[in-house]
Amino acid sequence: MPKFNQQLLTLRSLMVAMASVQLVTAASSTLVALYFAKTGASQEAAALAPACYSLGFLVGCFYIAGWLSKIGHIRSFAAGAAICIGSTLTFALSEPIPVLLFVRFATG
């Protein structure tokens, strides 16, 4: 029975982590759209931002998954955190729309 409890705890931890990721993604998508509106970007660019995030997520799921299994989950989390921090700083410091769309792709 202890093995079952450990598996249940692992599953709960995974669900909490994914819920946190989805919550942050939803909040950041709203803030990104507001930022695009504030900078005077077109509605097309504002609509491309969530699409770039989703495309980056899709590429990450299929292409990067092989790399993650080779380097391990601890390094993967560290790399993901570094990418998020770098993309947040880049997003705050740059204004060209293609750069911001690439940042959304990298974050995805």
C-alpha positions, 0 to 999 in steps of 0.5 A: 500500500505505501507504493500506491500512496507514493504514486498518488502523491506524485500524481497530485504533485504533477496535477498541481504543477500543471494547474499552476502552469496553466494559471500563469499562462492564462494570466500572462496571455492577458497581460501580453495582449494588453501590452500589445494594445498599449504599444499600439500594435495591430490586432493581428500582432496581438492575435499572433502572440497566443498563437506563437505561444501555442506553436512553441508549446507544440514544438516543445512537446514533440521536439524537445521531449527527447532532449529532456529525457537525456538531460534529466528533469532537474536540469530541464526545470532549471533550463525552463526557469532560465528561459522564462526569466530571460524571455520576461526580461526581453519582453520588458526591454524590447518593443519590435513586434517580431522580437516579442512574438519570438519571445512568446514562441520561446516561452511556449 
